[in-house]
Amino acid sequence: MAAAAPAAAAASSDAPAASATAEPEAGDEDSCEVRVLQSLRGKICEAKNLLPYLGPHKMRDCFCTINLDQEEVYRTQVVEKSLSPFFSEEFYFEIPRTFQYLSFYVYDKNVLQRDLRIGKVAIKKEDLCNHSGKETWFSLQPVDSNSEVQGKVHLELKLNELITENGTVCQQLVVHIKACHGLPLINGQSCDPYATVSLVGPSRNDQKKTKVKKKTSNPQFNEIFYFEVTRSSSYTRKSQFQVEEEDIEKLEIRIDLWNNGNLVQDVFLGEIKVPVNVLRTDSSHQAWYLLQPRDNGNKSSKTDDLGSLRLNICYTEDCVLPSEYYGPLKTLLLKSPDVQPISASAAYILSEICRDKNDAVLPLVRLLLHHDKLVPFATAVAELDLKDTQDANTIFRGNSLATRCLDEMMKIVGGHYLKVTLKPILDEICDSSKSCEIDPIKLKEGDNVENNKENLRYYVDKLFNTIVKSSMSCPTLMCDIFYSLRQMATQRFPNDPHVQYSAVSSFVFLRFFAVAVVSPHTFHLRPHHPDAQTIRTLTLISKTIQTLGTWGSLSKSKSSFKETFMCEFFKMFQEEGYIIAVKKFLDEISSTETKESSGTSEPVHLKEGEMYKRAQGRTRIGKKNFKKRWFCLTSRELTYHKQPEFIERKDAIYTIPVKNILAVEKLEESSFNKKNMFQVIHTEKPLYVQANNCVEANEWIDVLCRVSRCNQNRLSFYHPSAYINGNWLCCQETSENTLGCKPCTAGVPADIQIDIDEDRETERIYSLFTLSLLKLQKMEEACGTIAVYQGPQKEPDDYSNFVIEDSVTTFKTIQQIKSVIEKLDEPHEKYRKKRSSSAKYGSKENPIVGKAS
């Protein structure tokens, strides 16, 4: 049930391979929890025509953030001195909570004061599907503090009849403000909220105020306020109480949420307006309301064009059913490598009918990879590619299903290989200010082209030597596929001695190493897109490396470069030693021989970043406050310390061996009145950590759970709150060693390097088939036409774009696909109906937006 094109997967379940799975009974989905998983991927491309400074220095230092409502979850690097900053930063993350708006803010960096918000792009969650998978220019809108709101309010209204001592009747409105949920952080911390409750009418504005709740985004107010809504009149006995229509139509309750600023101005958090006439048919009304901006919140007196921002956004919501529902579809897909011809398989047909092949490639690759079916499938589709290749020099250079599958495979399984091979050198290049520009036209004043050539050659040689000596680190799966490619290429072009090498180098050099060098942030080798000078250096290195790796070009006297300066530079590398080194490396990574282990396995670097930890209280005089620390997780240990430049002694680095981790769980906000907290429970005291946002907290919990899942002595129960002042806040037990009061989270994957949720991938494939049913129907009709019509093919026709080698087998497969999809439609439709009926309008899950009537 994906709302848009697929993105990268998150938490997995290691379910067994689906074979002849028994179908569940109708209605079983009601008894099993459906997982609703949200993810966001895309790219912040660039901004243009930003407002200049007034004055001689018109340029700005800009960066961009991504916000879920008001919570920042991603930030780009700063692009200096530009009114059209080029960010080019790709992002992907799982969304662990509900949200109303996805916003992109463009900031002007300010060293001495707060960063200035230039403008924003705010998209409602329900509108995200309109922008899926395509680059769009969005006009920046003004940022008004009165429009920056998030959260919801729980409210109850009642209408009472009071009889005064002198016998008159008074009609009284009772306003019970119960709670708020999801209020924003203020300067990174939970706010100090309070509410004003007003009864507003044509000639009245009665206002009351709640108490201030300290350090919480989910305040529990539970305060009741009374307002007189009609004038007293002589009491007459009535069988039913009624309110004068003329009064009730003109009155409304307004609730404004504020953050108490103490010594500074209070900050507006949002408001709701509820007309009193909601009580016209019922004397009681209770509901959750989404906080709204002020009436003028989205209006601005400014008419200036603030500029625009180019974005590529792909939001996905997967409603994943229990695993047994996907058995028939998995079985059909996993049979694909064995179908003859491969073009008649379910996996290949999916790629044919999808609007964009990339939509199909990622879930297919991940599902086949999870069941060890990727190598035979990739080999079969690559063989189909080779049939249409007439020139050995263009082998695997196109953008076909085979090349896309192998590209995705290398990204998934080759991540650690890139880190151990390229990251140290890329860090050196990106952190250095050495100029490597060798184009005479682009040289800056004072640059020496010969010095730049030496700098560039130093980097190329260092990178090249590291790559050609890295065959022992190349993943076995990549080696298996390279071996198959090499054998097929040799059979297809038996008279070309170089094709066995170019078939492999076209992937490992052109599509793997060269791409990672020029875009290190995309492969998680660097945190951000490098600056312009570094990008230029990496581009020159990447061009040289990919040409060095292209075995065919090394045997030619003329290089493949169009630029004269690159041709001159490349002459430095046209030596036999480079050719021998490339050939040896390609032989090693495309061999089926068992690799000799070095005896020591390097720890896998998994994640690092800056977060806050609560002091452990190792000494009696030490304060248990929160301190900023740099965390680093490998497959062996979790370490944290001050930033490297501040470390003065070795014992400043604290280490928790992964084997000692007993559980990793969320920590309730009430423990320390802080959001986005989690706890690492190990053999010593629990480590309490606060992440910078909900996405980061979710990612750390996920990777820590995965790396420690197979540990012995893992806990079955834990305490969701902290142990403070001699008792657990959750269960009030006084012993620090008492058994936990809540079951631990389970079901995380054991594989720390390849994290695949096969049910989620199958759900996406189901969604793609349902979105492409019309095209599937056309393909079915084309098969029938081909089977009946034996004459010459006519051009153009409705099926000329489909690859149909065997119309009978393809037709049978399509029939199977349609049958499986129809059976899956039933539980999906039942879940949709159940979901829509269970979320009552006005409930916490489905709060009222705007005024209730």
N, C-alpha and C positions, 0 to 999 in steps of 0.2 A: 504494500500500500504506500509506495513512495510518492511523495508530492512532486518530486523533480528528479533530474538526472542523478545517478548515483555518485557518491563521494567515497573517500577512503573509509574503511570499516574501523570500528572500535571494539569494545570488549567482546570476546569470543566465547563459544561453548564448544568443547571438544566432543561433539556427538559422534557416534560411530557412523561409518559409511552407510548410506541408505540403499538397501537392496529391495527385497520384496516386503516393504513395510505395510502392515495391516492398517487399513484406514480407520480413523476413530469414528465412534458413533456420533450421530447428529446431536448437537448440543453440548458435546464435550468441551468445546472452547469456552463455555461459560464457567466451567470449573477450574480452568487454568488461566493463569495471568498472561495477558497479551503485553508484550514489551513495546513501548512507544519510544523509539530512539530518534533523536534529532541530531543533525550534523550540518555544518556550514563549511563550504569551501569556495574559493574564488581568488580574485586578484585585485589589489589596489593598484591600478595602472599609473595614473598621472592626474594632476590638476592643471588648469590653465586659466589665464586671465584673472588671477587673484588681484584684489585691490592693493595698489601700491601704498607705501607710506607717504604721508604728506611731508614733503621736504626733499633735501638733496639725495638722501639715501633711500631709494624707493624699494629695494629688494627686501625679501623676508626669508627667515630660516624656518622652513615648514616641516611639520610631520602630521601624520594622520592616525587616528585611533578608530577601533571598532568597539561599539558599546551595545550590550544587551540592556535595553532600557537605559539606565544611567550608570551601569557597571561596565567599566573599561575592561576588555578582555584581550585586546591586542593593540600594539603600538608599532609603527614603522620607525625606521631611522630618520634622522633630521637631514633634510636636503637644504643646504645653505645657499643663500643669496639667489633666490629664484622666485619669480611670480608664476612660473609654470613648472613646478617641481615634478620630476619623473621618479616615482616610487618603485614601481615594478616589483611589488612584494606579494607573493602568493601566501595564502593562509588556509589552514584546515583545522577544525576542532569539533569535538562533540559538544553539544549544548545540553548541560545537565539539569536545566530548570525551564519553567515556562517563562515566556516573555511577551511583551506587547509590541515593541518596536526594535528593529535593528537599525542602528544609527552609525554613520561615519562622520567624524568631526575632523576638520582641518584646522590645525593650530599654527600660531606663530610663536616660535620658541623665544622666551624672554629669560635672560640670565638673572636679572635683579628682581623682577616681579613675577606674578603668576602668568603662565602662558596664556596668550590671547586666542580665544576661539574665533576664527575668521568666519566660519559657516559650517553647515551640516547638511547631510542627506539622511533623512529619517524615513524608513519604509515599514509599514505595518506588516506584521507577521503574515496575515492572510494575503498580502499583495506580493510576497516574495516570489511566488511561482510565476508571476508575470515577467520576471526579469531573469529567469533561470537559464544559465548556460550561455549567455550572450553579453558581449561588452556593450555598455550603455553609458552615455554622457548624462550626468545628473547635474542640474543647476543647484548650487549651494544656497541654502535658505538661512536667514538670520537666526542667531542663537539668542533667545530671550529667556532669562532665568525663570520667568513665570510659566514657560512652556515645558520646562525640563522636569517632568514629574514621572513617578512610578509608584506602584503599590496599590493596595485596596483596603477598604474600610468595611467593617461589619457593624451594621446599624439596625436598631429596632425602634419602630414608632408605634405608639398607642394613643388612643383617644378616650379620655375618661370624662365622666359627668360628675361634677362635685356640687353638693347642696350646701350653701352657706348657712350660718347660724340664723340669719333673718329670713330664711326660706327662699332665697333666690338661687338660680341655677347658674353654674359656671362650667364652661366647656374647656377642658385642659388637655394639652398635647404633652405626652411624655416621650422624651428622646433619650434612648439608651445607646450610648456609643460604647460598643463592646471591645473592639480590638482593631488593629491595623496589621497588615502583613506585607512584607517586601518593600519597605521604605528604603530609599537610596542611602548609600554611604556618603558621609560628608568628610571631605579631605581624607578619604581612605578609611574612615572609622565609622562605627555605628553612630546614628544620630541621637539627639536628646529631644524626642518629639513631644509635642502637645497639640491639642485641637481646640479650635474655637467653634462653638455651636451657636448659630444665629437663626432666629425666626425673622424672615424678611417679607415685607408686604409693602403696599403702596404708601402707607404712612407710618411704618414701624420698622425698627431694626434692633431687636432685642438680642444681646450677645452674652454668652457665658463661655467659660474656659475650663478645660481639664487641668489636672496636675501634669507636670513635666515628668516623663519617664526617661531615666538615664541609660545611655549607651545600649540602645536596642533598635533593631529594624523591624521588630515584630511586637510592638507595645500592646499590653493588655490594660485597657483603660477601665472598663466596667464602671462607668460613671453615668448617672441618670440626671437629666435636667427637665424642668417643668416650665411650660409656657401656656399662658391663657390665650385661647384662640378665638373666643367669641365673648361679647359683652354679657354681663350678668342680666338676667331678666326674671320676671316673676315665675316661680316654679309651678308647673302644672303637671299632673301625673300623665305620663305617656307610656304606652306599651312598648315603645322602641325609641331609643335615643337617636336623634338626627341632628345634623350640623347644617347651619344655614349655608346654602349653596353659594351665595354671593361672597361670603367670607373665605370659604375654603379654596375657591378657585384662584384667589389672589395671593395666597400665602405659600411660602416654600421654606424648607429647612436647608441651610447652607452650612457645611462643615469644612473648615479650612485646616489643613495640617501644616505645622511649622516646626522648624528645628530651633530650639532655644540657643541663641548665640551668646548668652551670658554678657560678655563685655562688648561684643560686636552685634551687628544687626541680625535679627532673626531671618532664617532662610525659608522661603515658601516651598512646601513639598507637594502641594496639590489640593484640590477641592472637589466636593460633590454637591449637587443641588437636587433635592428631592421635594417635589410639590406635595403639599399636605393632602391634596385630593386623592392620593393613593389609598387613603382611608375612607373613601366615599362608599365603598362596598364592603369594607371589612374594618373592624375597629383595631386591628393589629397588622403591622407590616414589618417583616424582617428579611434582610438581604445583604449580600456583599456587593459593594460598588467599586469600580475601578476609579482611582483618582484621576481627575482631569486637569488640564491647564486652565488658567484663567481665561475669561471670555476673549481678552485681547492677547492671549498668549502666543498665538501664531500670526498675529498682525504686527506689522512694524511700520514705523513712519519712514524708514529708510527705503529709498527706491533704487539705490545703487545696485549694479550687477556685481555680486560677490565672487563670481567665477564659477567654474564647474569642475566636476570630479568624474573621471572615467573608472568604472567598476565592472568586474565580472563576478556575479553572485550565483551560487547554486545552493539553495537550501533544500534539505531532504528530511522528510519525516517518514520513518519506517514503522509500520505496525506489524510486529513480528509475532505470528501465531506460535503455539507450541510445536515442537520439532516434528511430531508425527504427521502433521498436515502436509509437510513438504516432501514426504517420502517419494511419491510417484514422480514429481517434477525433478527431484534430485537424480533419481534412477535414470530418467530419460536423458538428462544432461550428461551424466557420467558415462553413458554408453557412447557418447559422441566420438571419442577416439577410435572406436571399433567399427563405426559405420563406413560402408563403402558405397559410393565415394564420400569423402569427408564433407562435401558441399551439401549432402543430404542429411547431415546430422542436425540435431536440435540446436547445438551451440552455434554452428555456422549459420543456420537459418536466422537465429536471433540477430546476428551481426548484419545480415542482409536487410532485415526489415526495420531496424532502428534508424531513426533520423540521423543520428551521429554514432558511428561505430564505437567511439570512445565510451559511450554510455554502456555498451554491452561488454566491452573488453575487461574492465576492472572486476565486476562481479564474477564473470566467467573465469578469469585467470585465478582469482582467489579461491573459488570453489574447486576448480580442477587441481590447483596446487594443494589444497587441503586434503584431497583424496589421492594424491600421487598420480594424477592423470594428465598433468600439464605437458610433460615431455612428449608422450605419444600424440597428443592433440596438436601441439606446436609443430612437431615434425610433419604431421599430415598436411596442415595448412601451408607450411613452408614449401612442401613438395608441390602443392597446387600453384604456389607463386612461381616456382622454378619452371613450370610448364610454359608459362607466358613470358619468360625471360629469354630474349634472343641474344643479348650481348653480355658477356661475362663481366664487363666493366661496370654494368649497372645492377649487379646482383644485390638483392635485398636493399635497394636504395629507395624504393617507393614507400607509400604510407598505407600498406595493406593490413589485413587482419593478422597475418603472421608477424609482421614487424611490430605492430602495436602490442600484440600479446607478449612478445619477447621484451619490448621496452618496459611494460608493466612488471613482468617477472623480474627483470634486473633491478628495478626500483625496490621491489618488495624484498627479495632475498639478498641483494647486493649492498644494502645500506651499511652494514658493518664493514664490509670489504672496502667501501669508499672511505670510511672513517679512518681505518688503520693505514690505508695507502695514501690518501690525498690530504687529509685534514691538517697534519703538522706543517706541510709545505704551504697549503693555502692560508693557514694562520700567519705564517711568516710573511707571505706576499701581502696579505691584507693589512697587517700591522706595520708594514714597512712603507716608507715614503719614497722608495727608489723609483726614478722615472725609467720607463722602458719604451718610450715612444720612439719609433724608428721611421715614421713617415715624415719626410722633410717638410711637408705642408703643415703638419700639426705640431711641429716642434715649438716649444715655448722659448721666449727670449732667455738666453743663457744656457740652454740645453746643449749638451755635447752628444751628437748622434753616436759616436764610437763608444762612449761610456754607456749610453743606453743599450747599445747592442750587446755589450758585455753583461750588463745586468739581465737583459732578456735571455741571453744564452745560458747564464748561470741558473736561472729559474727553470728553463726548458730542460736542461741536462739533469738537474736535480729531480724534477718531476718524472722525466722519462726513465731514468735509472731506477727510481722507486717502483714505477709501474712494471717494468720488464722483470723485476726481481720479486714480484708479488704473487706469482702463480700459486704458491702454497696456501695463500689466503683466499683464493677464488672459490666461491661456494660450489659444492659438488653438483648441484642442480644446473648451474650455469655451464659447468664443464660438460655435463651429459648432453645438453642441448647443442653446445658448440661442436661436439663430436658428431652429432647427427647432421648438423648443417654442413660440416666439412665433407662427410661421406656423400651426401646428396649432391653437393656442388661438383664434386669430382666426377660423379656419374653423369651429371647433366652436361658438363664441359670437359670431356676426357682429354682433350688436346691442349688445354690451357694449364700450365704448371703452377700458375699463381692463384687460380680461383679457389683452391682449398684454403688459402690464407685470407683472401679478400672476403670470403663468405663469413669468416669469424671476425676479422678486423672491422667490417662494416657495422657490427654490433658493439664489440667491446671497446673499440676506440671511438668511432663516430657517434654512437648512440649512448655510450655509457661514460667513459672517462672525459671525453671532450666536452660533453654537455654539462657534466658535474663541475668541471673546471670553470666554465664561463658563467654558471648559475649555482654557486655553492650553497646559497640560502635555500634553493628549491630542494636540495638533497640533505638539508639539515647539517651542512658542514660549517655554516656560518649563521649567526642569528638574524642578520639583515642583508638586504641587497647592498653590495659594496658601492662606494662612491664612484664618481665618473672616471677618475684617473685609474683606480684599481680595476674597474670593469674593462677599461681599454687594455691594461696590462694582461688581464686574464683572457681577453679575446685574442690577443696576439699569441699567447702561450697555447690556447686551445687550438687555434689554426695550425700551429706548428706541430703539436702533438698528434692531431688527427691525420695530418699529412705524413708524419713519420710512421704512424701505425698503419697506413694504407699500403699494404705490401706491394700492390701493383705499381704504384707511382714511384716507389723506390728503385724500381728496375728501369725506369725511363730516364732519359737524359734531360728531359724538360719537366719542370715541376708543374703542379696544377694551379699555382697561384696566378691571379690576374694582376696583382699589384707588383710593380717592378721592385719596390723596396723589400717585399717579402721574398721575391725570387732571389734577390741578392743575399738576404739573410739566410735563406734555407740552404745555400751552397755550403755553409758551415757544417751541415749535417749529412751531406751526401757522401758518406764514407761507408765502407763495407761493414765496419763494426756495428753501426746502427741497424743495418739490414739483418745481420746475423742475430743481434739481440731481439729484434722484433719476431723473426722467424722462430727462434727458440721459445720465446714467450707464448706465441700462438700455438706452437706444438704442445707445450705443457698444459695449457688450459683447454685444449680440445682432445686430450688423450683420455682413454678409459683406464689407464694404469692407476693402481691405488697409490695415493700420495703417501709419502713417508711423514709421519708426525714428528714434529720437533720435540715432543715430550712435554712441552709446556704450552698451555692455552692462555692467551691473553684475556683479561677480563673484558667483557663487552660493555662499552659506555652506553648507558641508557638514557639518562636525563640529568640536567643540571639547571640551576637557577637560584635566584635570590628570594628568600622567604623570611618569615619571623618565627623564632622558636621561643618557648617559655623556658626561662632558666630552670635548670634541674635541681637547684638547691643542694649542690654537692658540699657546700660549706654552710655552717649554721648562720654565719653573718651575711651570706650572699642573698641579695634581693631576688625574688622570683618574678622578675618583670620580663617583658618581651624584647628580644634583641634581634637585629637584622643579621642574618648569616647566609653564607653561600653554601648551598647543598649540591652534592654530586652523588649520583647513584650509578654503580656498575653492577655487573652480574655477581660480584663478590661482596660488596660493602656499600653502605650509605655513610657518607662523611659530611660534616658541616664545619665551617670555620668562618672567620672574618675574611673579607676580600683579600686575595693573595698579597697585595701590596702592603697590607697592614699586619701580616703575620710576623711576629718577632721571635717566636720560639716554636719548637716542634710540637710541644704538647698543646698548642692552640688548636690543633686539628682533632676533632672527636670522631670516632669511628664506631659504627654499629655493623658487625658482620651480618650479611643477609641470612645466614643460617640461624641467627639468633632471633630473627623477627617472628613473633608469634601471631600477630594479627595487625591489619591496617584498616582503620575504620574512621568514619566521620565523627566529629565531636560536636555536641549540641552547642548552639550559640549561647545559651544561657550560662554555660560554664564560666566564660570570661567576658561575656557581652561582646564577642567578636565573631564576625562572619567568616566563612570559608576556612574553617579549622578542621584538622584531622589529627589523628593520634597514631603513632607507630609504637605498638606494644611489643616490647622485647624482654630479654631476660633480666634487665634492670628496670628502672622506673620508666613509665610511659613518656615518650617524647611528644609534646604538644606543639603543633606547627600551624601557623596561619599563612595561607597562600594569598596572593595578591588579588585573585578573582576566582569566581566559581569554576571557570574552565580550567585554570591552572590547578586548583585543588582536585578536580576530577581526574586530571591527567596523572598527577602524582599518586593518588590513591590507586588508580588503575595499574600503573607500572610497578608500584611497590607490591601490590597484591599478586601480580603475575610472577615477579621474580622470587617471591617467597612462598608460593602456593604449595610446593612439594616439601616444605620444611617439616621435620618431625616436631611433635609436640605443639602443633598449631592449635590455638584456642577454638573452642566451640561457642563460648559465650564471652561477652565483653561488657564493659560499662560505657554507655554512650555519653556520660558526663564525667567531669573531672573529680578527683579526690582532693577536697579543699577543707581546711580547718577540721580535720579529723573525721570526715564522713564523705561517702559518695553522694553527689548531688542528685543522682538519678534514683537510687533505691534507699538512700539514707543509712546504708550499712556503715558501721564504724571501722571495721577491720579493713586495712588497705589491701590485704591478700584475699578478701572474700571473692567467691565465684561471681563472674559477670551476670548481669540481669537481663541481657538481650542476646539472641542468637547472632553469631558472626555472619557476615555476608559471604556467600559461597558462589561457585559457578564461574570463577575467572579462569582464563586459559593458562596452561603450564608453559607454553612455548613463549619465551621472552623476546624472541627476535621476529617471529612471524605470528602475528595476532589476527586470526581469522574467525569470524562468526559465520559459520556456514548457513545457518538459518536466515540470517540477515541478508546474506548475498543471494540466497534463493528467493527471498521475498522481493528483492530488487529486480531479479530476473523475471519473476511473475509480473511485477508492475510494468516492466518494459514490454512484455508480451501483450498485456492488456491495453497499453497505450498504442500499440502498433497492430491492433487486430485488423484494421482495414487493409494495411499493407500485406499482412499475412494472408488475408482473403484473396488479394490480387495475385499473390504468389501461388496460392492453391489453384486459382483459375488458370494461371499461366501453365502450370503442370498439366492440367486437363487439356488445354489447347495444344500443347506440344505433343501429348500422347496421341491426340486424334489427328492433328494436321501433319502430314508427312512431306508437304511441299517445301520449297525454298523459304527461308525465313524472311519476313517482310520488315522493312525499317521505315519509320520507327514504330514500335509497338509497346504495349503496356508492360511487357515483361523483359524487354531487352536489357534492363539494368540488373536483373537477377542472374546469379550464377546457378544454373540448373543443368547439371551434367546427366542426371538420371531422374527423369520426371516421375517415374513410378515410385521409386524409393523416397524421393522428396515429398511426393503427395502423401504417402503413408505416414511419414514423420510429422507432417503438418496436421494430419488427422489426430495423431497421438497428442500433439501439443494442444490442440483445441479442446480435446477431451479432458486433459489434465487441468487446463486453465479453468474450464467450466466447473469442475469439481472444487477447485480452490476458491472460486467466486462465492460459493455458498457460505462457508464460515466467515469470509471477509464481510459479506453483506450482513450477516447476523451480528458480527461485532460492531459494524457501523451503526446499526439500529440500536444496539444495546448502549453504545457510547453516547449517542445523541439523546436517548431517553433518560440515561442516568445522570447526565450533567444538567440539572435543572437550572434555568436562567435565574440568576440571583444567588446561586450556590458559590462556595469558595472556588470551585473549579471553573465555574462559568459566571463570573461576576457581571453585574449590570453595567453597561457603558452608557454614560450620559444620564439624562433625567428618566426616572421611571414614571409611567403614566397609567 
